[in-house]
Amino acid sequence: MPNRQQEMYDLLEEVLKKDATDLHLVVGRRPVLRINGSLCPIEDRPVLSEDDVKELSFSLLSPDQQEKFQVQKDIDFACNYLNKARFRANVYRQMGFLSSEFRFIPSKIRTIEELSLPSILSQFTRATQGFFLVVGPSGHGKSTALAAMIDEINHTRFDHIMTIEDPVEYLFQPDKCIIDQREVGIDVLDFHRGLRSMFRQDADVVMIGEMRDPETISTAITAAETGHLIFSTLHTNTAAQTVDRIIDIFPPHQQSQIRSQLAVTLLGVLSRRLIPCEQGGMINAIELLIANTAVRNLIREGKAHQIDMVIDTSLEEGMISLNRSLADLVLRGLVSFENAELYSPSPAELRLLLGQ
């Protein structure tokens, strides 16, 4: 196993050398990297056998984690590579074989400015209470954007920050804030329990890695109502879809109450996409909703489908629609129209914005 661990470290080193975001180990394939959004086999590596994938993946798992995997058939975990980098990983079964995926997490937490995100996001880091969400598909930088906002609070406020994650991804270095990072399954039983206990831990700011169930969402909204600043993520595509998803996860008899609470507590929603850039690498396209009076009324009245219209007509307040963001990138020559169209929620509207 020690030799296998060194082989695994060599593969993680390839991720760093080639500026990849992910490493995939799959039986019958060479190890595969994701570079600039595309999957690229490592051509000088041999095709992986069933034993190769199992031994390489298990070389980074503790005996307890290996036992947990045998029971659950998959496992999320995070690992450090020689103090040079951190990876979020998942080992799972498919068609009777093991596969594994490793997502690179930079050791340096980049700022809002370094991520080319709107500077107006800083206003949400100054709020004393409320609920802010970062949404989008998997692999499009939700955790990275959240980490930038949390770290800005760390450097500008004197607060107690609590994170509840599965697994812990970015490691924060406390500056002006006290920062406690709790990992589900190791430090706390589940998201809901971790969130409930923070009421007794004098937390000011709480980051929930992901909201997966009605209990967690309900507790998060209540926490935002009672003087806490809450940040979290959802796997939704747009702000309007996010509001609907939150409401619809509850049974009908609770939805009116949740609408009222969300209308009061929501600060904003950032939806982020990473799109291939014409000059190489990836670039941001975003949608940003700021919860103004009009948005709060629409949420309260169950008219989330009209939120898009508010975003379209509130550019001067700092809001931006995904289509307007995409059109701007095309006009600046940073993204091809073809790629922009692939990510557009309404290609016809995108063509209209571009005069096509």
N, C-alpha and C positions, 0 to 999 in steps of 0.2 A: 504493500500500500504506500510506503514512503516514496517509491519510485513513481507510482501513479500520481501522488500528490505533486511531485515536481513536474510531471507532464501537464497536470492541470494548471499549475502556475505558469508554465510556458505558454499555454493557450490563453490565459488571462493577460499575459504580457503582449501577445499578438493583438488583443483588443486595444491596448494602450498604444502600441506602435502604429497601428493602422487607423487610429482615431475612430474606432467602431463604437457603436452604442450597445450591441448585444452579441452574445456568443450562443450558438445552438449546437447541442450534441444529440445526434439522431442516428439510430442503428441503420447501417447500410449507406450512410453518407459521410463525406469528409466533414470535419468541423466547419461550421458556417458562421460568418460574421455578418452583421448588418451595418453597412457603411453608407451614409447619406440616404438612408431609407431603403436601400436595395440589399438583397441577400447575396453574399459573395463567398463561395467555398474557398477554404484555404488549400490551394492546389498542391502544396508540397507536404501535406499531411495525408496519412493513409485513411482509407475508408474504415469507419468504426464498426466493430463487432458488438454483439450484445454485451459481452463481458467488458469490452472497452468502456462503453457508456456507463455501465453500472459501477465499475471500479473508479473511473475518473470522477463521477458525480459523488459517490460515497466517500471519496478521499477528503472531501471538505465537510462531511457530516459527522457530528459527534455520535457516539453509540446511542444516546437517547433519541437523537434526531432520526437515526437509521431505524430504530424501533418504531418511532412515530410514523415514519413513512410506510413501514410494512403494514401498519394498521389502517392508515388513512388513504394509501395509494398515491398521495402526492404531499409535498411539503414546501412551504415558503420559508426562506431564511435569508440572512445577510451574512456576508463574509468579507474579511479584510485580506487583501493580498499584500503581504510583506510591508504593511504600513504605507504602501504606495497608492493604493486605490481601494475602493469599496464596491461590492457588487450585491445587488438584490437578485436572488436566485429562486428558481422553482424546479423541483424534480418531480416528474409525473410519469404515469404509465399511458401508453397508447398501443392498441392492438397487441397487448401482452408484453410489449417491450418497454424499457425505460427510455425516457428522453429528458433533457434538461436544458434550461435557458438561464443565462446570466446577463443581467442588465447593469451596465457600468454606471456608477454614481460618482461624480467628480468629488474629490476631497475638498476643493475650494467651493464655497457657496457663492455663486455669482449674484451680483446686485440686479435690481430692477433695470437699471441703465445698461448694464453689461448684457442682459438678455434682450435688449431692444424692446422691452415692454413699455407701455404708456407710463409716463411719469406720474399721471394722476392716481396710479395705484398706491402711491405713498400716502394719499389722503386716507385710505382705508386702514393703514397701519397706525394712524393717529387716533382712530376711534376708540372710545372707552368701552363700548358694548355694541353687540350686533353680530350679524351672521354674514360671512363672505365665502363664496364658493368659486373654485376653479374647476372647470369641466372640460371635457373633450375625450376623444378616443384614447385607448391605451397607447402609450409610447409617444405622446405628443407634448410632454413636458409639464404635466400638471404638478407633479411633486417638486420639480425644479422651480416653478413660479411661486409655489407656496413657500418653499424654503427661502427664497429671496425676500419675501414679505416678512416672514418670521424673523429672519436675521436682521432686517432693518429695524424691527421693534427691539431686538436684542441690543443694537448699537445706539438707540435713541431714547429708550424709556427705561424706567426703573420698575420693572414688573416681574411677576412670577409666571413664566411660560411653561405649560405642560403639553407634551405631545403624546398621543396614543397611536401607535403605528403597528403594522403587520407586514413585513418586519420594519424595524427602525432603518431608515435610509440615510439621509444626510445627518452627519454628526455636528451639532452646534457647539461652538466654543463660547461659554457664557462671558458676556462683557458687562453691560450694565444690568442685565437681567439674571435672575436665577432660572435655569432651564433644566427641567426634568423630562427625560425621554423614556417612555414606558413601552415595552414591546409586548404585544398580545401573545399569550402562551408562555411567556417567560416572566414578565413583571406583573402582568394582570391577566385575568381569565379571558375577557373579551372586551370589545369596544364599549359596549353599554355599561359594563361594570366599571371600566376605567373612567368613563365620563361621569358616572354617578358619584364616584369617590372623589373627583376633583372638587366637588362642592365643599368637602371637608379638608381640602389641602391648600386653601387660600390661593387658588390660581386666578390670575387676571386674564391671561390669554391662553386659549386651548386650540391646538391643531389636531384634528382627527384625520388619520391617514385616509380613511374611506368610510362613507356612511352606507351600511349594508342592510339595515333592517329598520322597521318602524320605531322600535324602542330607542335605538341610537339617535335617529333623526328627531324624535320627539324630545328626548333629553337635551339634545344640542340646541334646539329652538328655545326650550325653556331656559337653558343656561344663558342664551343670548338675551332673553327677556329680563333676566335677573342680574344684569350687571357684568357679564363676561363677554369678551371678544372671541368669537368662535370662527375658525377657518377649517374648511374641509374640501373634499373633492367628490365628484360624481361622474360616472361614465355616461354622460349625456352630451348632445352635440351643440345645443343652443340654450340661451337663457330661458326662452319660453318653454322649451322641452323640459328644462330643469325644474321649473316651477310646477309643471304638470306632473312630473315624475314624483316629486316630493309629496304632492297632494294625493296622487293616485295610489301610493303605497299604503295608505291608511284605509280602513273600512269606511263606507259611506257615512256612518253616523258620527265619525270623528273629523271628516274633511272640512266642515265649516269652521271648527275651532282651529285647525291647523292653518287654514287660509288666513284667518284673522291674526294668528301669532306670526306667521311668515310675513304678512303685510307690514307688521310693526317692526320686525327684527332684521329683515333682509337689508344688507348694505349694498351689495352688488354681486354680479356674476361675470367672471372672465372665462371665455371659451378660447382655447388656444389650439392652433394647428402648426405643425412643422412641415414646411413644403420645400422641395428641392429648389435651390437657388441657381440661377443661370450662371453665376460666377463660381459655383461649387458650394458644397455644404448645404445646410438647411436654413430656412428663414421663417420668422413668425408671420402668421396671419391670425388676426384675433377678432373676437366680438366682445364688446364690453357693455354691460348693462349697469347703470347706476340707479339705485332705487329712489327715484324722486316721488313726488306726490301722485303723479299720474300712474306710475308703475304700481305703487302701493294700492291705489284704488282698483286697478285692474285685477290684482291678486285677490283682494278682498271680495270683489264681485264675481270671481271665477271666470275672468276673461283673459287668461294668460295668452291666448292666441293673438291678442292685439298688442302684445309687448313689442313685437318686431316693428310695428308702426311707430311706437314711441322711440325706439332706438334710431330708426331712420330719420326722425325729425328732431333729434336732440344732439346733433353733432357739436353744437356750441357749448353743451354741458360736459362734453368729454366722452359721450357715448359713441360707439362705432359699430356698424354691422359687419358681419364677416364678408359679405359681398363688397362693401365699400373698401375694406382692408385689402381684399384680393385685387380689386380694380386698381388701387393705388400702387400695389406691387408690380402689376403688369405695366402700368403707365410709366413707372420708373425703370423699367427694363430689368427688374430683379427676378421676376417669375414669368414663365411662358404662359400664354393664354390657355394652352392645352392643360397645363398643370393646375392653373387657377380654376378652370372649369371642372376638373375632377373633384375639387374640394368645395365647390360652391353649393350652397343649399338651394339656389335657384339660378341655373345657368342663363335662363332668359333674362333675368334682371341684371346679371353680370354683364351680358352683351349690351344691354341698354345703357348701363353706367359707362361702358367703354365706347359707346357710340357705334356699335356694330349691328 
